[in-house]
Amino acid sequence: MQWKMPSMDDLPIPRPRGFRVPFAVDSDGKLVSPDAAARAGAYFCPACRDRLTYKAGPVVSAHFAHRGGTGCTPESALHEGTKLLVATAVQAWIDGAGDRPVVRRKCGCGQVQDAPLRDGIAAVSVEYRRRVGDRDIVADIALLDARGEPRLLIEILVSHAVDADKRHALAAANLRWIELEAGRVAYPALTWEPRAEGNVPPIACARCAAENVRHNQEIERVATEIAAPATPRGYAVTTYSCWRCEKATLLYFWVGMFDYACPPDPVPRTVQPRYSSVVRRRYWANTCGHCRAMFGNFYVTDELLEQLTIRPGDLTLQAFCDADREAGLAALSDAGT
């Protein structure tokens, strides 16, 4: 008998592979974890609403199984399930039926701090849309106040992080946001560990907070001495020892200053347009409040880095660095790089 090459029609058709789904929704659309499911229940994929199979036994750990060939993916199911998980936790807290979620963040010194969500959050919205400038942005989750204004936006990361364009738009609208990695959000989603954030005030541990109070008192003292503002709007401020007269004065930082951007009004009297022979141009620079010596941006950058090393929990300087980083991302986006 002569052997014949089988045709494609003769080959067995591979069965589409299914996958596990971390969370399901019931017939009422409520989130269900595998540990809380029952064999008799009806459960559906949070992304495509396809019927899931609940599996549990002495050998197999409890889980929901998604059949293959539906067009749904593990990434989509994880993304939608995590959004619903976080939104459900917030809504339970708002309704008085659950604990208050906390955001686990690090102080500049590295100490971990748990910051509970603040009062004033009245509602939670999934797939929140908002017009910002000439574009619409969509956030996975929005925590809203009683007027419907966003207090915090939450992005869920599975495979695509918040890109530079979206960061730019959020920064321009001064919208606070955090990004949570879906695989690290554990049921019941009461502790969040952001992998990225924007426009969110820095956090300080008790030791750094006490140091900040002492340093702010020193800023107030020097500001009075040189007749300059201690906390002007749009600026970060720190003390500095003048290289010429060695007296204590103040340094002012504003977003874009290292790209020679103009300072915001009203400009402190010690920030003046000066000519630098190093860069061969005239720009707005810090000066001494006593002897009027110029502090070039090159030396001011070194001082900023040194201050952040000495006082890593300084909220004002950290906020400036965060804002300046967002501005840098925006500039890169505008340049198309």
C-alpha positions as a Markdown table, in Angstrom:
| # | Residue | x | y | z |
|---|---|---|---|---|
| 1 | Met | 0.0 | 0.0 | 0.0 |
| 2 | Gln | 1.5 | 3.3 | -1.1 |
| 3 | Trp | 1.8 | 6.0 | 1.7 |
| 4 | Lys | 0.0 | 9.2 | 1.1 |
| 5 | Met | 0.8 | 12.6 | 2.5 |
| 6 | Pro | -2.2 | 13.7 | 4.6 |
| 7 | Ser | -3.9 | 16.9 | 3.6 |
| 8 | Met | -4.7 | 19.7 | 5.9 |
| 9 | Asp | -8.3 | 18.5 | 6.0 |
| 10 | Asp | -7.2 | 15.2 | 7.4 |
| 11 | Leu | -5.2 | 16.8 | 10.4 |
| 12 | Pro | -7.0 | 17.1 | 13.7 |
| 13 | Ile | -8.1 | 20.6 | 14.5 |
| 14 | Pro | -6.4 | 21.8 | 17.8 |
| 15 | Arg | -8.8 | 22.7 | 20.5 |
| 16 | Pro | -8.6 | 26.3 | 21.7 |
| 17 | Arg | -6.9 | 26.5 | 25.0 |
| 18 | Gly | -8.8 | 28.0 | 27.9 |
| 19 | Phe | -7.3 | 29.9 | 30.9 |
| 20 | Arg | -7.9 | 30.8 | 34.5 |
| 21 | Val | -9.8 | 33.9 | 35.5 |
| 22 | Pro | -8.9 | 35.4 | 38.9 |
| 23 | Phe | -12.4 | 36.9 | 39.6 |
| 24 | Ala | -15.8 | 36.3 | 38.2 |
| 25 | Val | -19.2 | 38.2 | 38.3 |
| 26 | Asp | -22.4 | 36.5 | 39.2 |
| 27 | Ser | -25.8 | 37.0 | 37.5 |
| 28 | Asp | -26.3 | 40.3 | 39.4 |
| 29 | Gly | -22.9 | 41.6 | 38.1 |
| 30 | Lys | -21.3 | 41.4 | 41.6 |
| 31 | Leu | -17.7 | 40.4 | 41.9 |
| 32 | Val | -17.0 | 36.9 | 43.2 |
| 33 | Ser | -13.7 | 35.4 | 44.3 |
| 34 | Pro | -13.0 | 31.7 | 43.8 |
| 35 | Asp | -12.9 | 31.2 | 47.6 |
| 36 | Ala | -16.4 | 32.5 | 48.0 |
| 37 | Ala | -17.9 | 30.7 | 45.0 |
| 38 | Ala | -20.3 | 27.7 | 45.2 |
| 39 | Arg | -20.6 | 24.8 | 42.7 |
| 40 | Ala | -24.2 | 25.5 | 42.0 |
| 41 | Gly | -23.6 | 29.2 | 41.1 |
| 42 | Ala | -23.6 | 30.8 | 37.7 |
| 43 | Tyr | -20.4 | 32.8 | 37.1 |
| 44 | Phe | -19.3 | 34.9 | 34.1 |
| 45 | Cys | -16.1 | 36.5 | 32.8 |
| 46 | Pro | -15.9 | 40.2 | 33.9 |
| 47 | Ala | -14.5 | 41.1 | 30.4 |
| 48 | Cys | -16.6 | 39.2 | 27.9 |
| 49 | Arg | -19.4 | 37.9 | 30.1 |
| 50 | Asp | -18.9 | 34.3 | 28.8 |
| 51 | Arg | -20.0 | 31.6 | 31.2 |
| 52 | Leu | -17.2 | 30.3 | 33.4 |
| 53 | Thr | -16.6 | 26.9 | 34.9 |
| 54 | Tyr | -16.0 | 26.8 | 38.7 |
| 55 | Lys | -13.4 | 24.2 | 39.6 |
| 56 | Ala | -12.3 | 23.1 | 43.1 |
| 57 | Gly | -11.2 | 19.9 | 44.8 |
| 58 | Pro | -8.7 | 18.2 | 46.9 |
| 59 | Val | -6.0 | 18.4 | 44.2 |
| 60 | Val | -7.1 | 21.5 | 42.2 |
| 61 | Ser | -7.2 | 24.8 | 43.9 |
| 62 | Ala | -10.4 | 26.8 | 43.6 |
| 63 | His | -10.5 | 28.8 | 40.4 |
| 64 | Phe | -12.7 | 29.9 | 37.5 |
| 65 | Ala | -12.0 | 28.4 | 34.1 |
| 66 | His | -12.6 | 30.3 | 30.9 |
| 67 | Arg | -13.1 | 28.3 | 27.7 |
| 68 | Gly | -11.0 | 29.1 | 24.7 |
| 69 | Gly | -12.0 | 30.3 | 21.3 |
| 70 | Thr | -14.2 | 33.2 | 22.5 |
| 71 | Gly | -11.8 | 36.0 | 21.5 |
| 72 | Cys | -11.3 | 36.9 | 25.2 |
| 73 | Thr | -7.8 | 36.9 | 26.6 |
| 74 | Pro | -6.3 | 36.4 | 30.1 |
| 75 | Glu | -5.1 | 40.0 | 30.0 |
| 76 | Ser | -8.6 | 41.4 | 29.3 |
| 77 | Ala | -10.2 | 39.2 | 32.1 |
| 78 | Leu | -7.5 | 40.3 | 34.6 |
| 79 | His | -7.8 | 44.0 | 33.7 |
| 80 | Glu | -11.6 | 44.1 | 34.0 |
| 81 | Gly | -11.7 | 41.9 | 37.1 |
| 82 | Thr | -9.1 | 44.1 | 38.9 |
| 83 | Lys | -11.0 | 47.2 | 38.0 |
| 84 | Leu | -14.2 | 45.8 | 39.4 |
| 85 | Leu | -12.3 | 44.5 | 42.5 |
| 86 | Val | -10.9 | 47.9 | 43.4 |
| 87 | Ala | -14.2 | 49.7 | 42.6 |
| 88 | Thr | -16.1 | 47.2 | 44.7 |
| 89 | Ala | -13.8 | 47.8 | 47.7 |
| 90 | Val | -14.2 | 51.6 | 47.5 |
| 91 | Gln | -18.0 | 51.4 | 47.1 |
| 92 | Ala | -18.2 | 49.0 | 50.1 |
| 93 | Trp | -16.3 | 51.6 | 52.2 |
| 94 | Ile | -18.5 | 54.5 | 51.0 |
| 95 | Asp | -21.6 | 52.5 | 51.9 |
| 96 | Gly | -20.2 | 51.7 | 55.4 |
| 97 | Ala | -20.1 | 48.0 | 54.6 |
| 98 | Gly | -16.3 | 47.6 | 54.3 |
| 99 | Asp | -13.0 | 48.9 | 55.6 |
| 100 | Arg | -11.3 | 52.0 | 54.3 |
| 101 | Pro | -8.7 | 51.2 | 51.6 |
| 102 | Val | -5.2 | 52.5 | 52.2 |
| 103 | Val | -2.5 | 53.5 | 49.7 |
| 104 | Arg | 0.9 | 52.1 | 50.6 |
| 105 | Arg | 3.6 | 54.6 | 49.6 |
| 106 | Lys | 7.2 | 55.3 | 50.5 |
| 107 | Cys | 8.6 | 58.4 | 52.2 |
| 108 | Gly | 11.6 | 59.9 | 50.5 |
| 109 | Cys | 13.8 | 58.3 | 53.1 |
| 110 | Gly | 12.5 | 54.9 | 52.1 |
| 111 | Gln | 10.1 | 54.2 | 55.0 |
| 112 | Val | 6.8 | 52.7 | 54.0 |
| 113 | Gln | 3.7 | 54.6 | 55.0 |
| 114 | Asp | 0.0 | 53.5 | 54.8 |
| 115 | Ala | -2.1 | 56.5 | 53.8 |
| 116 | Pro | -5.9 | 55.8 | 54.2 |
| 117 | Leu | -8.2 | 57.3 | 51.7 |
| 118 | Arg | -9.5 | 60.6 | 52.9 |
| 119 | Asp | -13.0 | 61.6 | 53.7 |
| 120 | Gly | -14.9 | 63.4 | 50.9 |
| 121 | Ile | -15.1 | 60.6 | 48.4 |
| 122 | Ala | -18.8 | 60.1 | 47.6 |
| 123 | Ala | -18.9 | 57.9 | 44.6 |
| 124 | Val | -16.7 | 55.6 | 42.4 |
| 125 | Ser | -16.9 | 55.5 | 38.6 |
| 126 | Val | -15.5 | 52.8 | 36.3 |
| 127 | Glu | -14.3 | 53.9 | 32.8 |
| 128 | Tyr | -14.4 | 57.5 | 33.8 |
| 129 | Arg | -14.3 | 60.0 | 30.8 |
| 130 | Arg | -13.3 | 63.6 | 31.0 |
| 131 | Arg | -12.5 | 66.3 | 28.4 |
| 132 | Val | -9.0 | 67.7 | 28.9 |
| 133 | Gly | -8.0 | 70.5 | 26.5 |
| 134 | Asp | -8.6 | 69.1 | 23.0 |
| 135 | Arg | -8.7 | 65.5 | 23.9 |
| 136 | Asp | -10.8 | 63.0 | 25.9 |
| 137 | Ile | -9.1 | 60.9 | 28.6 |
| 138 | Val | -10.5 | 57.7 | 30.0 |
| 139 | Ala | -9.4 | 56.5 | 33.4 |
| 140 | Asp | -10.1 | 52.9 | 34.6 |
| 141 | Ile | -11.5 | 54.2 | 37.9 |
| 142 | Ala | -12.3 | 57.6 | 39.3 |
| 143 | Leu | -13.0 | 58.4 | 43.0 |
| 144 | Leu | -15.4 | 61.3 | 42.9 |
| 145 | Asp | -16.5 | 63.9 | 45.5 |
| 146 | Ala | -20.1 | 65.0 | 46.1 |
| 147 | Arg | -20.0 | 67.4 | 43.1 |
| 148 | Gly | -18.8 | 64.6 | 40.8 |
| 149 | Glu | -15.3 | 66.0 | 40.5 |
| 150 | Pro | -12.4 | 63.5 | 40.6 |
| 151 | Arg | -10.4 | 63.3 | 43.8 |
| 152 | Leu | -8.2 | 60.5 | 42.5 |
| 153 | Leu | -7.9 | 58.6 | 39.2 |
| 154 | Ile | -6.7 | 54.9 | 39.3 |
| 155 | Glu | -5.2 | 53.2 | 36.3 |
| 156 | Ile | -4.9 | 49.4 | 36.2 |
| 157 | Leu | -1.7 | 48.0 | 34.6 |
| 158 | Val | -1.7 | 44.7 | 32.8 |
| 159 | Ser | 0.5 | 45.2 | 29.7 |
| 160 | His | 0.3 | 49.0 | 28.9 |
| 161 | Ala | 1.5 | 51.6 | 31.4 |
| 162 | Val | 0.3 | 55.2 | 31.4 |
| 163 | Asp | 2.1 | 56.8 | 28.4 |
| 164 | Ala | 3.7 | 60.2 | 28.1 |
| 165 | Asp | 0.7 | 61.7 | 26.3 |
| 166 | Lys | -1.7 | 60.8 | 29.0 |
| 167 | Arg | 0.7 | 61.9 | 31.7 |
| 168 | His | 1.0 | 65.2 | 30.0 |
| 169 | Ala | -2.8 | 65.6 | 29.8 |
| 170 | Leu | -3.3 | 64.6 | 33.5 |
| 171 | Ala | -0.5 | 67.0 | 34.6 |
| 172 | Ala | -2.0 | 69.9 | 32.6 |
| 173 | Ala | -5.4 | 69.3 | 34.2 |
| 174 | Asn | -3.8 | 68.9 | 37.6 |
| 175 | Leu | -5.6 | 65.5 | 38.0 |
| 176 | Arg | -4.2 | 63.2 | 40.7 |
| 177 | Trp | -3.6 | 59.6 | 39.6 |
| 178 | Ile | -2.0 | 56.4 | 40.6 |
| 179 | Glu | -1.3 | 53.2 | 38.6 |
| 180 | Leu | -1.7 | 49.8 | 40.2 |
| 181 | Glu | -0.3 | 46.6 | 38.8 |
| 182 | Ala | -3.2 | 44.2 | 38.3 |
| 183 | Gly | -1.2 | 41.1 | 39.4 |
| 184 | Arg | -0.3 | 42.7 | 42.7 |
| 185 | Val | -3.8 | 43.7 | 43.7 |
| 186 | Ala | -4.9 | 41.0 | 46.1 |
| 187 | Tyr | -8.5 | 40.3 | 47.2 |
| 188 | Pro | -10.2 | 42.2 | 48.8 |
| 189 | Ala | -8.1 | 45.1 | 47.4 |
| 190 | Leu | -7.9 | 47.1 | 50.7 |
| 191 | Thr | -4.1 | 47.8 | 50.3 |
| 192 | Trp | -2.9 | 49.5 | 47.1 |
| 193 | Glu | 0.8 | 49.8 | 46.2 |
| 194 | Pro | 1.2 | 52.2 | 43.3 |
| 195 | Arg | 3.9 | 51.5 | 40.8 |
| 196 | Ala | 3.5 | 55.1 | 39.3 |
| 197 | Glu | 1.7 | 58.2 | 40.3 |
| 198 | Gly | 1.3 | 61.8 | 39.3 |
| 199 | Asn | 0.2 | 65.1 | 40.9 |
| 200 | Val | -0.1 | 63.3 | 44.2 |
| 201 | Pro | 1.4 | 65.1 | 47.2 |
| 202 | Pro | 4.5 | 63.4 | 48.6 |
| 203 | Ile | 4.2 | 61.5 | 51.9 |
| 204 | Ala | 6.5 | 61.9 | 54.9 |
| 205 | Cys | 7.2 | 59.6 | 57.8 |
| 206 | Ala | 7.1 | 61.0 | 61.4 |
| 207 | Arg | 10.8 | 61.6 | 61.5 |
| 208 | Cys | 10.9 | 63.4 | 58.2 |
| 209 | Ala | 7.8 | 65.4 | 59.0 |
| 210 | Ala | 9.4 | 66.7 | 62.2 |
| 211 | Glu | 12.5 | 67.7 | 60.2 |
| 212 | Asn | 10.3 | 69.4 | 57.6 |
| 213 | Val | 8.7 | 71.5 | 60.4 |
| 214 | Arg | 12.1 | 72.5 | 61.7 |
| 215 | His | 13.3 | 73.4 | 58.2 |
| 216 | Asn | 10.2 | 75.4 | 57.4 |
| 217 | Gln | 10.7 | 77.4 | 60.6 |
| 218 | Glu | 14.3 | 78.2 | 59.4 |
| 219 | Ile | 12.9 | 79.2 | 56.0 |
| 220 | Glu | 10.5 | 81.6 | 57.7 |
| 221 | Arg | 13.3 | 83.1 | 59.8 |
| 222 | Val | 15.5 | 83.7 | 56.7 |
| 223 | Ala | 12.6 | 85.0 | 54.7 |
| 224 | Thr | 11.9 | 87.7 | 57.3 |
| 225 | Glu | 15.6 | 88.6 | 57.5 |
| 226 | Ile | 16.0 | 89.2 | 53.7 |
| 227 | Ala | 12.4 | 90.5 | 53.2 |
| 228 | Ala | 11.5 | 87.7 | 50.7 |
| 229 | Pro | 8.5 | 85.4 | 50.6 |
| 230 | Ala | 8.7 | 82.1 | 52.5 |
| 231 | Thr | 6.0 | 80.2 | 50.7 |
| 232 | Pro | 5.3 | 81.8 | 47.3 |
| 233 | Arg | 2.7 | 80.1 | 45.1 |
| 234 | Gly | 4.4 | 78.1 | 42.3 |
| 235 | Tyr | 7.8 | 77.7 | 44.0 |
| 236 | Ala | 9.7 | 75.2 | 46.1 |
| 237 | Val | 11.9 | 76.9 | 48.7 |
| 238 | Thr | 15.0 | 75.9 | 50.7 |
| 239 | Thr | 17.7 | 77.7 | 52.6 |
| 240 | Tyr | 21.2 | 78.2 | 51.2 |
| 241 | Ser | 24.6 | 79.5 | 52.4 |
| 242 | Cys | 25.9 | 82.2 | 50.0 |
| 243 | Trp | 29.3 | 81.4 | 48.5 |
| 244 | Arg | 30.3 | 85.1 | 48.8 |
| 245 | Cys | 29.1 | 86.4 | 52.1 |
| 246 | Glu | 28.4 | 83.0 | 53.7 |
| 247 | Lys | 25.1 | 84.3 | 55.1 |
| 248 | Ala | 21.9 | 82.2 | 55.0 |
| 249 | Thr | 19.5 | 83.1 | 52.1 |
| 250 | Leu | 16.8 | 81.3 | 50.1 |
| 251 | Leu | 16.8 | 79.4 | 46.9 |
| 252 | Tyr | 13.6 | 79.3 | 44.8 |
| 253 | Phe | 12.7 | 76.5 | 42.4 |
| 254 | Trp | 10.0 | 76.6 | 39.8 |
| 255 | Val | 9.0 | 74.1 | 37.1 |
| 256 | Gly | 11.1 | 74.5 | 34.0 |
| 257 | Met | 13.8 | 76.7 | 35.6 |
| 258 | Phe | 16.6 | 74.4 | 34.4 |
| 259 | Asp | 15.3 | 74.9 | 30.9 |
| 260 | Tyr | 15.4 | 78.6 | 31.5 |
| 261 | Ala | 11.6 | 79.0 | 31.8 |
| 262 | Cys | 10.4 | 82.3 | 33.2 |
| 263 | Pro | 9.4 | 82.2 | 36.9 |
| 264 | Pro | 5.7 | 82.5 | 37.8 |
| 265 | Asp | 4.3 | 85.9 | 39.1 |
| 266 | Pro | 4.8 | 87.4 | 41.5 |
| 267 | Val | 8.5 | 86.8 | 41.2 |
| 268 | Pro | 10.5 | 86.9 | 44.5 |
| 269 | Arg | 12.8 | 89.9 | 44.7 |
| 270 | Thr | 15.9 | 87.6 | 44.9 |
| 271 | Val | 15.1 | 85.9 | 41.6 |
| 272 | Gln | 16.5 | 88.3 | 38.9 |
| 273 | Pro | 17.5 | 88.2 | 35.2 |
| 274 | Arg | 21.3 | 87.8 | 35.2 |
| 275 | Tyr | 23.9 | 87.1 | 32.5 |
| 276 | Ser | 25.9 | 83.9 | 32.9 |
| 277 | Ser | 29.3 | 83.6 | 31.3 |
| 278 | Val | 29.1 | 79.9 | 31.7 |
| 279 | Val | 26.1 | 79.4 | 29.3 |
| 280 | Arg | 26.6 | 82.8 | 27.6 |
| 281 | Arg | 23.1 | 83.9 | 28.0 |
| 282 | Arg | 20.8 | 86.0 | 30.3 |
| 283 | Tyr | 18.2 | 84.1 | 32.3 |
| 284 | Trp | 16.2 | 84.3 | 35.5 |
| 285 | Ala | 18.5 | 83.2 | 38.4 |
| 286 | Asn | 18.6 | 83.0 | 42.2 |
| 287 | Thr | 20.6 | 85.7 | 43.9 |
| 288 | Cys | 21.7 | 86.3 | 47.5 |
| 289 | Gly | 19.3 | 88.3 | 49.6 |
| 290 | His | 22.2 | 90.0 | 51.4 |
| 291 | Cys | 25.0 | 90.6 | 48.9 |
| 292 | Arg | 23.1 | 90.0 | 45.6 |
| 293 | Ala | 25.6 | 87.3 | 44.4 |
| 294 | Met | 24.3 | 85.2 | 41.6 |
| 295 | Phe | 23.7 | 81.5 | 42.0 |
| 296 | Gly | 23.9 | 79.9 | 38.6 |
| 297 | Asn | 21.6 | 76.9 | 37.7 |
| 298 | Phe | 24.6 | 74.6 | 37.5 |
| 299 | Tyr | 25.4 | 75.2 | 41.2 |
| 300 | Val | 21.7 | 75.3 | 42.2 |
| 301 | Thr | 21.2 | 71.8 | 40.6 |
| 302 | Asp | 24.0 | 70.5 | 42.9 |
| 303 | Glu | 22.4 | 72.1 | 45.9 |
| 304 | Leu | 19.0 | 70.6 | 45.0 |
| 305 | Leu | 20.5 | 67.1 | 44.8 |
| 306 | Glu | 22.4 | 67.6 | 48.1 |
| 307 | Gln | 19.2 | 68.8 | 49.9 |
| 308 | Leu | 17.2 | 65.8 | 48.6 |
| 309 | Thr | 20.0 | 63.6 | 50.0 |
| 310 | Ile | 20.1 | 65.3 | 53.4 |
| 311 | Arg | 16.3 | 65.6 | 53.7 |
| 312 | Pro | 14.8 | 62.9 | 51.4 |
| 313 | Gly | 11.4 | 63.4 | 53.1 |
| 314 | Asp | 11.2 | 67.2 | 52.2 |
| 315 | Leu | 7.7 | 67.4 | 50.7 |
| 316 | Thr | 8.2 | 70.7 | 49.0 |
| 317 | Leu | 11.3 | 69.7 | 47.1 |
| 318 | Gln | 9.8 | 66.2 | 46.3 |
| 319 | Ala | 6.7 | 67.9 | 44.9 |
| 320 | Phe | 8.9 | 70.2 | 42.8 |
| 321 | Cys | 10.9 | 67.3 | 41.4 |
| 322 | Asp | 7.7 | 65.3 | 40.6 |
| 323 | Ala | 6.2 | 68.3 | 38.8 |
| 324 | Asp | 9.4 | 69.1 | 36.9 |
| 325 | Arg | 9.5 | 65.4 | 35.8 |
| 326 | Glu | 6.0 | 65.7 | 34.5 |
| 327 | Ala | 7.0 | 68.8 | 32.7 |
| 328 | Gly | 10.0 | 67.0 | 31.2 |
| 329 | Leu | 7.7 | 64.2 | 30.0 |
| 330 | Ala | 5.4 | 66.8 | 28.5 |
| 331 | Ala | 8.3 | 68.4 | 26.7 |
| 332 | Leu | 9.4 | 65.1 | 25.3 |
| 333 | Ser | 5.9 | 64.4 | 24.1 |
| 334 | Asp | 5.6 | 67.8 | 22.4 |
| 335 | Ala | 8.9 | 67.2 | 20.7 |
| 336 | Gly | 7.7 | 63.8 | 19.4 |
| 337 | Thr | 10.6 | 61.9 | 21.0 |
